[in-house]
Amino acid sequence: MRVLVTGGSGFVGTHLVRRLVARGDEVRVVDLNPPQVDAVDAVVGDLRDRGVVEEALVPGVDAVVHLAAITSVLLSKNDPDSCFRTNVLATEYLLEQARTTGCRRFVFASSNAVIGDVGSARIHEQMPLAPLTPYGATKAAAEMLLSAYGASYGLIPVSLRFSNIYGAGMQVKDSVVARLMRAALAQGGIEIYGDGEQIRDYLYVTDACEAIELALGRDAPATLSIGSGESVSMNTLHRLCCEVTGVAIGATHVAAKAGEMPAVYIDTTAASAAGFTPAHDLRRGLEVTWADFVAGARR
């Protein structure tokens, strides 16, 4: 299969590109930065530029895996226009280019943030879209574009609503697990929003890539919630990271951020029926992540 991976030089993208190359796919990458994997074609540029999209998605590409996005909720709130142009406009450019070049498969990295606050209920695919932030809204809008292109032009779109992805190779990420690991290396601390009892699902990066591989093999459109199925509080995550690293990571509680979901519990029934089974529990995933951070610090 000839696959275009947008954001293929990033954290998840690098893992995915390595897997696709290893299984024998012909991989192209389009990203703001050069790829970290040899033996792939690369286009370096901004997907908000239609010319970059046209250069990257050429006739003969069988599938697009669209990972490139602004993923920071805080950044989306501070600059919603940039978030819209990156997460929605660029997606429309890619879909239109897929239509005109005959590319039929389109896997989109979405988020359970499209659902919004459902309390302690498990999030599933039939829930109405009610995002709380510009980030969640852009992912919902992109999902609707995929749906329209699938129904109108025969595209096979698969939207994967990922929970919080973490794992080896995330040293420069600003997500909470990366912040905890960096704090442990520095013998420092982190800020915890509110009382720390907000609940999240954490998905190891190679499990996320497994879900993408499964999506590439589908012959029908789908929307799937992808998570570990194991949700913990921020306070529990902090404690686990202290145990795994052997460091008493400091924690300062600060005011909660507006628009933050109090709880994320993922119903993985549909994903399981589609063949997805995560291989990492949270403790094991954190152990592998910490080992990678330690190894990186020694290099």
Residue pairs with C-beta under 8 A, 6 or more apart in sequence:
1 25
1 26
1 62
1 63
1 216
2 25
2 26
2 27
2 28
2 60
2 61
2 62
2 63
3 20
3 25
3 26
3 27
3 28
3 61
3 62
3 63
3 64
3 65
3 216
4 27
4 28
4 29
4 30
4 56
4 57
4 61
4 63
4 64
4 65
4 103
5 13
5 16
5 17
5 20
5 27
5 28
5 29
5 30
5 64
5 65
5 67
6 13
6 30
6 31
6 47
6 56
6 64
6 65
6 66
6 67
6 68
6 94
7 13
7 31
7 66
7 67
7 68
7 69
8 14
8 16
8 17
8 27
8 28
8 29
8 30
8 31
8 35
8 37
8 40
8 42
8 67
9 29
9 31
9 32
9 33
9 34
9 35
9 36
10 31
10 33
10 67
10 68
11 165
11 167
11 169
11 170
11 172
11 173
11 205
12 67
12 109
12 165
12 205
12 208
12 209
13 29
13 31
13 67
13 68
14 35
14 36
14 37
14 169
15 167
15 169
15 205
15 206
15 208
15 209
16 65
16 67
16 209
16 212
17 27
17 29
17 35
17 37
17 40
18 37
19 206
19 209
19 213
20 27
20 213
21 27
21 37
21 39
21 40
23 213
27 37
27 40
27 41
28 40
28 41
28 42
28 43
28 56
28 61
29 35
29 37
29 40
29 41
29 42
29 43
30 42
30 43
30 44
30 45
30 47
30 52
30 53
30 56
30 57
30 68
31 42
31 44
31 68
32 44
32 45
32 46
33 44
34 42
34 44
35 42
43 52
43 55
43 56
45 51
45 52
45 55
45 56
46 52
47 53
47 56
47 68
47 86
47 90
47 93
47 94
48 85
48 86
48 89
48 90
48 93
50 93
53 90
53 93
53 94
53 97
54 97
57 64
57 94
57 97
57 98
57 101
57 103
58 101
59 101
59 102
60 101
61 101
61 103
62 103
62 104
62 105
63 103
63 104
63 105
63 106
63 107
63 216
64 94
64 98
64 103
64 105
64 106
64 107
65 107
65 109
65 212
65 216
66 91
66 94
66 106
66 107
66 108
66 109
67 109
68 86
68 90
69 86
69 87
69 109
69 138
69 139
70 76
70 82
70 83
70 86
70 87
70 135
70 138
71 111
71 135
72 135
72 174
73 113
73 133
73 135
73 136
73 257
73 259
73 260
74 257
75 82
75 83
75 135
76 83
76 133
76 134
76 135
76 138
77 133
77 134
77 135
77 259
80 134
83 134
83 135
83 138
84 134
84 138
84 141
86 138
87 135
87 138
87 139
87 141
87 142
88 138
88 141
88 142
88 145
91 108
91 142
91 145
91 146
92 145
94 106
95 106
95 145
95 146
95 149
95 155
97 103
98 104
98 106
98 149
98 155
99 149
99 153
99 155
103 155
104 154
104 155
104 156
105 155
105 156
105 158
105 216
105 218
106 146
106 149
106 155
106 156
106 157
106 158
107 157
107 158
107 160
107 212
107 215
107 216
108 142
108 143
108 146
108 157
108 158
108 159
108 160
109 160
109 162
109 212
110 139
110 142
110 143
110 159
110 160
110 161
110 162
110 223
111 135
111 136
111 139
111 161
111 162
112 123
112 161
112 162
112 163
112 201
112 225
112 227
112 264
112 266
113 131
113 132
113 133
113 135
113 136
113 139
113 261
114 129
114 131
114 136
114 139
114 140
114 143
114 161
115 123
115 127
115 128
115 129
115 130
115 131
115 136
115 161
116 129
116 130
116 131
116 132
116 136
116 261
117 130
117 132
117 261
117 262
118 127
119 262
119 263
120 199
120 263
120 265
121 265
122 265
122 266
122 267
123 161
123 225
123 264
123 265
123 266
123 267
124 225
124 267
124 269
124 270
125 161
125 223
125 224
125 225
125 270
129 140
129 143
131 137
131 139
131 140
132 259
132 260
132 261
133 259
143 159
143 223
146 155
146 157
146 159
146 221
147 157
147 221
149 155
149 157
150 156
150 157
150 221
156 218
156 219
156 220
156 221
157 221
158 215
158 218
158 221
158 222
158 223
158 224
159 222
159 223
159 224
160 211
160 212
160 215
160 224
160 226
161 223
161 224
161 225
161 226
162 203
162 208
162 211
162 226
162 227
163 200
163 201
163 202
163 203
163 225
163 226
163 227
163 228
163 264
163 266
164 175
164 176
164 177
164 200
164 201
164 202
164 203
165 175
165 202
165 203
165 204
165 205
165 208
166 175
166 177
166 178
166 202
166 203
166 204
166 205
166 285
166 286
166 289
167 204
167 205
167 206
167 285
167 288
167 289
167 292
168 205
168 288
168 289
168 291
168 292
169 205
169 292
170 177
170 178
170 181
170 205
170 289
171 178
171 181
171 182
171 292
171 293
171 296
172 178
176 190
176 234
176 237
177 202
177 237
177 241
177 286
177 289
179 190
180 190
180 237
180 238
180 241
180 249
181 241
181 245
181 289
181 290
181 293
182 188
182 293
183 189
183 190
183 247
183 249
183 250
184 241
184 242
184 245
184 247
184 249
184 290
184 293
185 293
185 294
185 297
187 247
188 249
188 250
189 249
189 250
189 251
189 252
190 238
190 249
190 250
190 251
190 252
191 251
191 252
191 253
191 254
192 234
192 235
192 238
192 251
192 252
192 253
192 254
193 234
193 253
193 254
193 255
193 256
193 257
193 260
194 253
194 255
194 256
194 260
195 235
195 253
196 233
196 234
196 235
196 238
196 251
196 253
197 233
197 234
197 235
198 233
198 234
198 256
198 260
198 261
198 262
198 263
199 231
199 232
199 233
199 262
199 263
199 264
199 265
200 231
200 232
200 233
200 234
200 237
200 264
201 227
201 228
201 229
201 230
201 231
201 264
201 265
201 266
202 228
202 230
202 232
202 237
202 282
202 285
203 226
203 227
203 228
203 278
204 228
204 278
204 279
204 280
204 285
204 288
206 279
206 280
207 228
207 278
207 279
207 280
208 226
210 276
210 278
210 279
211 224
211 226
211 271
211 276
214 274
214 275
214 276
215 222
215 224
218 274
222 274
224 270
224 271
224 274
224 276
225 266
225 267
225 268
225 270
225 271
226 266
226 268
226 271
226 276
227 264
227 266
227 268
227 271
227 278
228 266
228 278
228 280
228 281
228 282
229 266
229 268
229 278
230 281
230 282
231 263
231 264
231 265
231 266
232 240
232 282
237 282
238 249
238 251
240 282
240 283
240 286
241 249
241 286
241 290
242 248
242 249
244 283
244 286
244 287
244 290
245 290
268 276
280 288
